[in-house]
Amino acid sequence: MKVLLINGSPHKSGCTNRTLEVIAETLAKEGIESDIYWIGNKPISGCIGCFQCSKKGQCVFDDKVNEFTSLAAAYDGFIFGSPVYYSGMNGSLMSFMDRVFFSASAKEPHPFRFKPAAAVVSARRAGTTSALDQINKYFLHQQMPIISSRYWNMVHGNTPEEVMQDEEGLQIMRVLARNMAWFLKLKETGQKAGIPQPVQEEKRQATNFIR
């Protein structure tokens, strides 16, 4: 079983990455493999709503988004990490996730459906809970079970060294990693026992409020 940890920060070795490293260390102790995927620090275009992904099976812009989506099928769970910018995730990660999850809907088998996910955020001081809410909505849309910890998944610090002084935040990350490992093991046990995935209704109903 493998979990993909997404570093959405423009800083490859910053606070967000250090947080994900703590999670990776705990996952390893639980027998779960993990990799960290950095989205980079180059501009990532936002979704333009062209709907070409439904025809092409991938985003029309061939960049980090398609690279990541092609990797996703090989992983059993996901944890997206972001620094807090103006009480939300940073802009490049938002553009990345918009396109990843919109274009993924055109793929079969679906790379994310029924796979557990979690969000973690890093901040100097505040804006963490609204950033978490923002990221979690992507998982809710894709039928992904959200993994929790014993508090909101956040760490505080202005540098990676300061993050390592946030004892409560680090504990939250360790608990999150153990909960992710536990869920993955339960899911694997259920699959081996022959428990099927929920039946999907073939046609998605879209109700427009203005006709």
N, C-alpha and C positions, 0 to 999 in steps of 0.2 A: 504494500500500500504506500502511496506517495502523495504528498501535499505540495502544492506549488504556492510559494510565498511571493507576493508581488510587491516590489519596492516602487511605489509611485512617486517618490521624491526625486527632484532633479539632482540631488546629492547622493552619489552612489554609496558613500560610506558615512552617511549622516545619522541622525537620531532614528529615523524610520528603519534604516537598515539594521542598526544595532538592536532595535526592538525585535525585528524578525529573526535575528541571529539567536536571541534568547529563546524564542519559540522553537526554532530549529533544533537547538540543543536539547530541549525538553522532549520534543517529538522523537528524537533519536533514542533517548532513554526509554521511550515507550515502544520502541521497535518500529517506528514509522519513518520512512525516508522523506526527505524534503529537498527542494531546490529553491533558490531565490532568483526571481526574474526581475531585472531592473528595466523599467520602461525607457530609461535614458534621459538626456537633457536637451534633446533637439525638439523643435516645435512639433506637436501632434495636432493635425487638423481635426476639427469637430465634425460630427455627422451633418451632412447637408440634406438628408431626407430624400435621396434620389431613388431609393428602393431597388437599386441595381444588385444589392447583395442577395435579394430573393431570386434573381436570375443566375448570378454568377456563383452563388454558394459561398461568397466571401465579400469583404468590403471592396469597393471599387478602388480605394486608395491602398496600394500594396506597400504597407510599411510595418511598423511594430505590431499593429493590431492583428494583421493576418498571420504574422509570425507567432504571436502568442496564441491565437485561436487554434492554429494547427498543432501546437504543443498540448493544449488543454485536454484533449481526449485521453491522453496517457496518464492523467492525474486523477486521484480519487477525491481530493478536497482542495479548497483554495482559501488563502488568507490575504486580503488586500490591505496594504499599509499605506498611509498617507500622512504628510505633515498637515497641519491646520493652517489654511490661508483664509482670513476673513470669515472665520467660523464655518468653513467648509473644507472639502478636499482641495488640493491644488488643481489649477486649471488643466494642466496636461493630463493628469489622471482622469479628470472628469470627461475630457474628450475621448480618451482611451477607452474608458468603460462604456460610454455612450455607444461607441462604434463596435466594441467587442460584443456586447450583449445584444445589440440590435441585429448585427450580422449573424450572430450565432443562431438566432431563431430560424435561419434559412438552412441550417445544417442538419443532416440526419446521418448517423445518430447524433442527437443533441449533445454538445460537449459539456454542458453544465447541469442539465436537468437531474434532480434528485441527488446531486453531489453536495456535501456540506460545505459551508462557507462562513467566513467571519471577517470582520473589519477591525483594524487597529489603527489608532491615530496617535500622533506625537505633537505636542504643543509646548511652547514655553510657559503658557499660563492658562488660556481659556479658549472657548470655541469648540471644545472636543465633542460634546454630546450632539451638537447639530451636525458636525461632520460625520459622526457615526450614523446618525439617522439617514443622512444623504446616501452613504455607501450601501447601507443595508437594503435600501429600496430596490437596488438592482437584483439582489438575491431573491427577494420576495417575488419579483416579476418572473423569475426563471425557475420557480419551484425548487429552490435550493434551501434545505434546512439550515437555519442560522445557528451557529454554535456560540454559546454564551460563556462567560466566566462568572466570577462571584461579584463582579462590579463592572462598570463600563470599561471597555477595552481601550485604555488610554495610558500613556506615559507622559511625564513632564520633564523638560530639560531643554536647555538652549544648545547643548553640545552632547555628543554621545557619552562623554564622561559624566555629564550631569544626569543623563538618563539612568546610568548605572547607580546613581545615588537615590533614585526613586524606588525605594524598597517595596512600597505597596504596588506601584505600577508593574514592577518586575514580577511580583507574585501573581498579579492578574494575568500576565502573559503566560506564566507557567501553568496556571490553572486552565487557561484557555487551551493550551497545547494538549494537556491531559484529557480535557473534555473532547477535543477533536479526535484524539487517538481512540478514546472509548467509543465514540459514535461510529467511527470507521470500522472498529472491530465488531460492534453490534450489527452493522449493516452487512458486513461480510458473512457473519454467522447466519443472518436471515436469508441471504442469497443462497448459501449452501443448503439451507433447510428447505429451499424451494418456494420461499415467499415471493410472489411476483410484485413487480412495480405497479403503482396505481394505473388503472385503465385511463387512457387519454381519449377525450372526446375529439373526434377527427376534425370537426369544423369549429374554429374559434368564433364565438359570437361577439360582434362589435355593435354596440348600441350608441348611435349618435344622438345627442340631446337636442340638436337643432337640425330640423329636416326641411 
